Amino acid sequence: MRSLFRSKHLISSPSNHINNLHYSPYKLGFTVRTIITTCRAVLLPRFGSADVLEVRDDVRVPDLKSNEVLVRARAVSVNPLDTRMRAGYGRSLFESLLPLILGRDVSGEVAAVGASVQTLKVGQEVFGALHPTAVRGTYADYAILSEDQLTKKPTTISHVEASAIPFAALTAWRALKSTARITKGQRVLVVGGGGAVGYSAVQLAVAAGCAVSATCESESIERLLAAGAEQALDYTSEDLEVTLKGQYNAVLDTIGIQQTERMGINLLKRGGHYMTLQGESASLTDRYGLAIGLPMATAILLKKQMQYRLSHGIEYYWTYMRTDAEGLDEIHRLTVSGRLKVPVQKTFPITQVREAHNAKDKRTIPGKVVLELD
Ligand SMILES: NC(=O)c1ccc[n+]([C@@H]2O[C@H](COP(=O)([O-])OP(=O)(O)OC[C@H]3O[C@@H](n4cnc5c(N)ncnc54)[C@H](OP(=O)(O)O)[C@@H]3O)[C@@H](O)[C@H]2O)c1
């Protein structure tokens, strides 16, 4: 099957990948048509260890819908969701859709735009992230995202640096801005501040004018203080529930185990918001199927919400990443001004995606890993 992309602008040809593509631009008056039918991508044919991942040169590129953008990917970051999906998380939703392409984040250049795309042009450098449930992910030479899932990449950062930011930062944005609606002067606690979401949350809350504390392992303390946190607390050594009880307007818990949930809730003021990233909807639907798992998850969530409202006077949420154009604008602004970063610990060529996933599975690289596509 062949895909046809029409563009008012000349597509920039990735010459070093031309052999992987059926690439054939030709002029029609003032327009240029570009036909790209297949590209290199990492396929997930079945759930399992990193060994199931397959780098293939002939993966179909679907037609662009009118609001979509074809991105020539230069760097894609590895998120915990990628390794979890690979191992079967979300199987109730994804199993019938295999083979999948993993990957949420991307940084690259616009290669073609759909008919209604207004804000982006062919050749522009962009970065962005797909929604958690997207089936065609970004581990591909050509990724497809909608216009509102992308923003211009700041010229001050590389594709590798840019690709590490959007999924994590949008997750933090969704919790702090859309759910808790944090405002200047409030006190925010990030539980697990050393990871990509936690570190982004600290920077977003600092930029919003909040007084921010974070808990983390000792290796992350200096980095969090440098990012503007007033306190970075090693949760392995401090009795936080006593010293900080009832102080916070919002708690974002990136770890979301029983112990951190209890601590987070006890540290909130009345009227505060507790948000965990470890909601149980996917795990329960994976275990019991959609028909039983989903109502079960809803019942558990409602029970907890009611229970904590009565016992502590707080609002309790399972929070999930959502693509959000307003959030992406703010992330772009903060990235340009250097106030939002996610440090990258190691890069791998996309051909070594199995090694990259193995390193994350075995926790030999604690920080952000990025796959390069040159
Ligand atoms: N619900 C959703 O939509 C959603 C979205 C995104 C992520 N998540 C989940 O949220 C959790 C966190 O995600 P993430 O992307 O932030 O994961 P991550 O970057 O892998 O971080 C996980 C933990 O690893 C440690 N770590 C990371 N980078 C480090 C570094 N450079 N040096 C030292 N330690 C480091 C941190 O521990 P310390 O904090 O203890 O220092 C951190 O909390 C994951 O479980 C993920 O699945 C959920």
The ligand as an SDF file (V2000), in Angstrom:
LIG
                    3D

 48 52  0  0  0  0  0  0  0  0999 V2000
    0.1780    8.0080   34.9670 N   0  0  0  0  0  0  0  0  0  0  0  0
    0.8760    8.4140   33.9070 C   0  0  0  0  0  0  0  0  0  0  0  0
    0.3000    8.8890   32.9000 O   0  0  0  0  0  0  0  0  0  0  0  0
    2.3600    8.3660   33.9490 C   0  0  0  0  0  0  0  0  0  0  0  0
    3.0940    9.1570   33.0590 C   0  0  0  0  0  0  0  0  0  0  0  0
    4.4920    9.1300   33.1700 C   0  0  0  0  0  0  0  0  0  0  0  0
    5.0940    8.3140   34.1010 C   0  0  0  0  0  0  0  0  0  0  0  0
    4.3280    7.5340   34.8980 N   0  0  0  0  0  0  0  0  0  0  0  0
    4.9650    6.6710   35.9210 C   0  0  0  0  0  0  0  0  0  0  0  0
    5.5940    7.5250   36.8610 O   0  0  0  0  0  0  0  0  0  0  0  0
    6.8130    6.9540   37.3090 C   0  0  0  0  0  0  0  0  0  0  0  0
    7.9620    7.9380   37.0780 C   0  0  0  0  0  0  0  0  0  0  0  0
    8.1320    8.1420   35.6900 O   0  0  0  0  0  0  0  0  0  0  0  0
    9.4650    8.8620   35.1690 P   0  0  0  0  0  0  0  0  0  0  0  0
    9.3480    9.0210   33.7080 O   0  0  0  0  0  0  0  0  0  0  0  0
    9.7270   10.0590   36.0060 O   0  0  0  0  0  0  0  0  0  0  0  0
   10.5480    7.7300   35.5120 O   0  0  0  0  0  0  0  0  0  0  0  0
   12.1420    7.8440   35.7020 P   0  0  0  0  0  0  0  0  0  0  0  0
   12.6550    9.0710   35.0460 O   0  0  0  0  0  0  0  0  0  0  0  0
   12.6770    6.5410   35.2620 O   0  0  0  0  0  0  0  0  0  0  0  0
   12.3630    7.9980   37.2790 O   0  0  0  0  0  0  0  0  0  0  0  0
   12.0390    6.9720   38.1840 C   0  0  0  0  0  0  0  0  0  0  0  0
   12.9150    7.1060   39.4370 C   0  0  0  0  0  0  0  0  0  0  0  0
   14.2450    6.7840   39.1010 O   0  0  0  0  0  0  0  0  0  0  0  0
   15.1730    7.6030   39.8040 C   0  0  0  0  0  0  0  0  0  0  0  0
   15.9910    8.3860   38.8570 N   0  0  0  0  0  0  0  0  0  0  0  0
   15.6310    8.7970   37.6050 C   0  0  0  0  0  0  0  0  0  0  0  0
   16.6220    9.4980   37.0320 N   0  0  0  0  0  0  0  0  0  0  0  0
   17.6330    9.5350   37.9270 C   0  0  0  0  0  0  0  0  0  0  0  0
   18.9410   10.0810   37.9160 C   0  0  0  0  0  0  0  0  0  0  0  0
   19.4120   10.7460   36.8480 N   0  0  0  0  0  0  0  0  0  0  0  0
   19.6990    9.9130   39.0250 N   0  0  0  0  0  0  0  0  0  0  0  0
   19.2430    9.2500   40.0870 C   0  0  0  0  0  0  0  0  0  0  0  0
   18.0210    8.6880   40.1490 N   0  0  0  0  0  0  0  0  0  0  0  0
   17.2330    8.8240   39.0960 C   0  0  0  0  0  0  0  0  0  0  0  0
   14.3740    8.5940   40.6210 C   0  0  0  0  0  0  0  0  0  0  0  0
   14.4210    8.2400   41.9740 O   0  0  0  0  0  0  0  0  0  0  0  0
   14.3220    9.3580   43.1570 P   0  0  0  0  0  0  0  0  0  0  0  0
   13.1800   10.2370   42.8250 O   0  0  0  0  0  0  0  0  0  0  0  0
   14.1030    8.5400   44.3520 O   0  0  0  0  0  0  0  0  0  0  0  0
   15.6100   10.1070   43.1930 O   0  0  0  0  0  0  0  0  0  0  0  0
   12.9730    8.4880   40.0160 C   0  0  0  0  0  0  0  0  0  0  0  0
   11.9180    8.7410   40.8910 O   0  0  0  0  0  0  0  0  0  0  0  0
    6.9670    5.6260   36.5540 C   0  0  0  0  0  0  0  0  0  0  0  0
    6.4920    4.5900   37.3750 O   0  0  0  0  0  0  0  0  0  0  0  0
    6.0590    5.7830   35.3520 C   0  0  0  0  0  0  0  0  0  0  0  0
    5.5730    4.5580   34.8730 O   0  0  0  0  0  0  0  0  0  0  0  0
    2.9700    7.5480   34.8670 C   0  0  0  0  0  0  0  0  0  0  0  0
  1  2  1  0
  2  3  2  0
  2  4  1  0
  4  5  1  0
  4 48  2  0
  5  6  2  0
  6  7  1  0
  7  8  2  0
  8  9  1  0
  8 48  1  0
  9 10  1  0
  9 46  1  0
 10 11  1  0
 11 12  1  0
 11 44  1  0
 12 13  1  0
 13 14  1  0
 14 15  2  0
 14 16  1  0
 14 17  1  0
 17 18  1  0
 18 19  2  0
 18 20  1  0
 18 21  1  0
 21 22  1  0
 22 23  1  0
 23 24  1  0
 23 42  1  0
 24 25  1  0
 25 26  1  0
 25 36  1  0
 26 27  1  0
 26 35  1  0
 27 28  2  0
 28 29  1  0
 29 30  1  0
 29 35  2  0
 30 31  1  0
 30 32  2  0
 32 33  1  0
 33 34  2  0
 34 35  1  0
 36 37  1  0
 36 42  1  0
 37 38  1  0
 38 39  2  0
 38 40  1  0
 38 41  1  0
 42 43  1  0
 44 45  1  0
 44 46  1  0
 46 47  1  0
M  CHG  2   8   1  16  -1
M  END
$$$$
